[in-house]
């Protein structure tokens, strides 16, 4: 048998191509994971600094210059603390819950495009993939609350399940309005449909005077959807003022009250990863992704590599801006009551998003210029 052919098909693997592809994808995954973890360290510090500034405090300022190493000190503190498991807890489920939350929070980033040609898996159904993964995230919280064998974590888990399911419904209809405008489930296609400038970003379509007067109808509806997506993202990630599953004054920190050390750290990383994911989705769906306010990132004419890096930087800045608004809401808005939270989701957001789907569907079917339609599937 020919030695070259033997080598190419060894163990059923096409070595020169499949192995190289696997190595490239593994490198991409490691880079994205490292970038996310380092970003989380400074986003957490940023969150605390914003909260402190609103309250006229300095915030963390001891560990490292200006407190920049505080998150890393907290990380080592969590890692070296003893893991305490309650005597009556289901130990297997108790330990599996934070791990599931942590893994699912990372898996969602596989389809998120960071810039031109910077994506691990450019799926044509990327939106559906993200929606499926985010729906699974609630299981980690429910498992943690139930396995703790304590009434307060259990109540926190039940609250979180009801809250996340309620606001996922409205988020789903909000996503449909964007999909109707773009005609694709592919996240890269959604970003590229907003490449012509801020007047084509889905949050600011009212500025697209080339479609007057239809731009007023679409602009008002899509800006409302942008605001509703932001508020729903707060509820979906249990952020204030919707942090009822972990309301310290009522539930003693909720579903994770029995957790300590590394398992608690995994819960916290998963929660903050979901927050950053929502910031990224706001940018992709409504704020042009990696494109500039005055036009496409490709219009800079700086070559493919620099264009990809510039797009990554623009997208990264938009994520930080979105996180800033998350932090400001935490600092200035008082907590909702649970009945107010449910009423907002089911009696206001759900009917409003349903009407928005009908309006955008009418626009796409009868009013939109034929040139704006894209091929379904990206």
N, C-alpha and C positions, 0 to 999 in steps of 0.2 A: 504494500500500500504506500502511496506517495506520502512522504513525511510532512510536506506542507499541508496537504488536505487533512492528514491526521491531526495536525496542530490546530487548524482552523475549526474543526468540528469536535474537538476534545470535550467529552462529557456533555455533548449536545449544545455547547455554547459557541457562538461565532466570536472567537476571542478578539480579533482586531477591531470589531465594531461594538459588540454588546458590552464587553468589559470596559472599553473606553467610555461608552455612554453611561454605564453604571458609576464609574469613577467621577465623571463630570457631574452627574446628578447628586452623588454623595457630597461632593465639594460644594455644590450650590446649597444643599440642605444645611450643611455645617455653617456656611457663611451666614445664611439667613437666621439660623438659630442663635449664633453668637451675636449677630447684630441686634436681634430682638432682646436677648438677655441683657446685653450692655445698655441698650436703650431703656429697658425697664428700670434698671438701677437709677438712671438719671431722671426718668419720668416720675418715679416714686419720690425722689428728692424734690423735683419741680412741683409736684402735687403738694407736698408739705410746705414748701416755700411760699407758694401762692396762698395757701390757707393761712399761713403765718402773716403774710403781708396784709391780707384783708383784716386781720385782727391786730395789726400794728405790732407784730412780734418779729423776731429775726428768724425763727425756725432753726433747723439743724445747722450749727456753725462751729462745731468743735473738732470733729473727725476730718482731717484733711483741710486744705485751704477752702474757706467759705463753706465747709461741711460737705464737700464734693464726694468724700469717701464714706459718708454715713451709711448709704445703702449697702456697701460692701461689708462694713462692720456688722450691720444687722444680719447679713447673709451668714457670716461666720458664726455669729451668735446662735442662729437657728440651727445650723449644721451640727454644732458641738453640744447643744443641749440634749438632755435625756428625752427619749420618746416615751411618753406615758400613755398607756392604754387602759381605759377603765375596766374594772374587774368584770362587770356584767356585759361588756361590749362584745359584739361579734367581731373577733379580731381580724378575720380574713376580709370581710366587707369593710371594716373600719380602715384598714390599710389600703385597700383597693380603691376606695372612693377618691382620695386626693390624687392618686396616681392617674386615675381615669380622667379627672378634671384637667390635670396637667397635660396629658398626652393629647386629649381632644382639642385643647386650646392651641397646641402647636400644629396639629394636623390641618386645621383650617387654612393656615398660611400657605399651603402647597399650591393653591390656585391664585393667590393674590399677586398681580403684576406690580412690581416695584418701579418699573421704568420700561422703555422700549427694549424688548428682548430680554428682560430680567424677570423671569417667572419660572418656577420649577415645573409646573404642569399647566399648560395653556388649554384648559378644557373648554369645549364648546358649551358645556352645561355648568360652568363655574358657579353661577348663582345658585343653582339647585344643590350643588355639592356643599357650598357654604351653609345653605339653609338646613341641610340634613345634619351637618356636623354641629351647628349651633343648637339644633333641637336635641341632640344627644347629650349636650353639656349639662342639662338639668339632672341627669341620672347620677352624676357624681355628687351633687348636693343632696339629693334625696337619700342616696346610699349612706353618706356621711351622717346625716341627721338621724336616720333610722338605726344605724349600727351602733351609735353612741349609747343607746339604751337609757336615754334621759329625755324628759318631756320637753325641755327648752330647745335642744337641737332638733327634736322631732317636729315641733311647731315651726321652727325656722325653716326646715326643709319643706314642709307643706306650704308655707307661705311662698317660698321661692318657686315651687312648682307651679302654683296658681298664677303667680306674677309673670313668670317667664312665658308660660303658655298663652296667657292673655295678650301680652304685647307682641309675641311672635305672629299672631294673627294679623294685627295691623301692619307690622313690618312687611309681612308677605304681600299685602295689597299695595303698600307703598312701592315695593320692588316691581310689582306688575306695571305701575305707571311708567317707570323708567324703561322696562322691557318693551312696552308698547311704543314708546318714542324711538327707541334704538332699533328694535326688531331683532335682538340677539340676546342670548344668555351668556355670551362670552364676555368676560370682564375687560379684556384688552379692546374688544370692539366697542364696548360702552365708553371706555376712555377716549378712544380715537374719534368717536362721534362728537366729542366736545372739544376737538382740537383747534377750531377756528378762532377761539378767543372767549373771553368771559361772557359775552352775549350768547354763546352757545352752550355754556355750562348749564346743566339742568336746573340748578338752583336760581339762575338769573336769566332765564329765557325771556323774561319780560323786556330785557334790553335789546332783543333781536328785532329792531324796527323794520328789517327787510320783510317780515311776515305780518306787519301791522294790518288789521287790528287783531289777528289771531294770536299774536305774541302776548297780548294782554291776558287772554283767557288761559293760555298754556303757562305763562309766567306766574300768574297768581296761584294757579293750582300747584305747580311744581315747587314754588317757594314754600307753600303750606306743607307740601309733602316733605321738603327738606327739614323744616322745623319739627314736624311730627316724627320724622326718622330720628332726629337728635334726641327728642324727649323719650321716644320708645327705646332708644339705645341706652339711655340712663336707667330705665326700668329693667331692660333685659340684662344689664350687667350689675344690677343691685346697687347702683350708685345713688347717693343722696340727690334729690329728696325722696327717692324711692327705695331706700335701704331697709325696708321693713323686715326682710328675712334675717337681718343682723342688727336690729334696733336694740342698742345697748340698754335703753331705759325700760324695755319691755321683755326682751328675750335673752339677756346676758350674752350678747354677741352672736346669738342664733346658732345655725347648724354646725359651726366649727368651734363651739365653745369648749368641747372636750379635747380638741387637738392641740398639740404642742410640737415644738422642734420642727424637724423636716417635713412631716405631713402638713402642718399648718402652712409652712413656706410654700409647699406645692399648691395648696388651695389659693394662696395669695398671688402666686405667679400666674396661675390659671385665670384668676379674676382680672388681673391687670392686663394679661394678654388679650382677653376678650374685649376690654375697654379699648386697647390700641387697635384691635381688629375693627371695632365700630368706627373709630376715627379714620382708619384706612378706607372703610366702605363709604363713609360720608364723602371722602375725597374722590373715590372712584365713581360713585353714582351721581354726585351732584356738583363737585367742584373741579372737574376736569382732570383728575388724576395727576399725572406728571406733566401736563401741559401748562404753559404760561398764560397769564391773564390776557396778553395781547396776541397770542397765537400759538401754533404748534411748537413743541420743543425742537422738532426737526428743522424749523425755519432758522435756527441759529447757524446752521451750516458748519458745524464743527467736527464732522466725521462721526462714524457710527459709535466708536467706543466712548468718546467724550459726550456724545448725545445721550447715550445710555446712562452715564454717570451723572450728567446734568439733570436728566429726568428723575433719577433716583433721589438726588438732592432736593428737587422741587417737591416730589411726593413726600419725602421725609419731613420737610418743613410744614407741609399741609397737615400731616399727622400731628405734629407738635402744636400747631394752632388749634386743631380740633380738641386735643387733650387739654389745652389751656381753658377752653370753654367748659369742659367737664370739671376741671378743678374749680373754676369760678362758681359754677352752680353748686358744687359741694360746699363752698364757703359762704354763700349768701342766701340760699333758699332753704326755708325751714322744712322739716320732714312732713310728708303727707300722712293723713290717717289711712288705714287700710281700705276702708269703704270708699274714700276719695280716690285712692289708687285704682281700684277696680272700676269705679264709675267712669273715670277718665278713659280707661282702656276700652271698655265695652260700649259705653253710651256716647262717647265723643269721637275717639280715634277710629273705631271700627266703622261707624256709619259715614264719617267724613272720608275715609280712605276708599270706601265702596263708591261713593259719589265721584271721587277723583278718578277712579278707574273708568267709570262710565264716560266722564267728560273727556279724558285723554283718548279713550277708545273712539269716541265720536270725532275728535280732532284728527286722529290718524286715519280714520276711514274716509272722511269727507272733506277735511279742510287742509290737511298737510300737503305741501308740494311733493310731487312724485319723486323729486330728486333727493328728498330727505330720507326716503325709505331705504333700509339696508336689508341684506339677505338674512333671513332667520337662520340662526346657528352660527353666525360670525364667520 
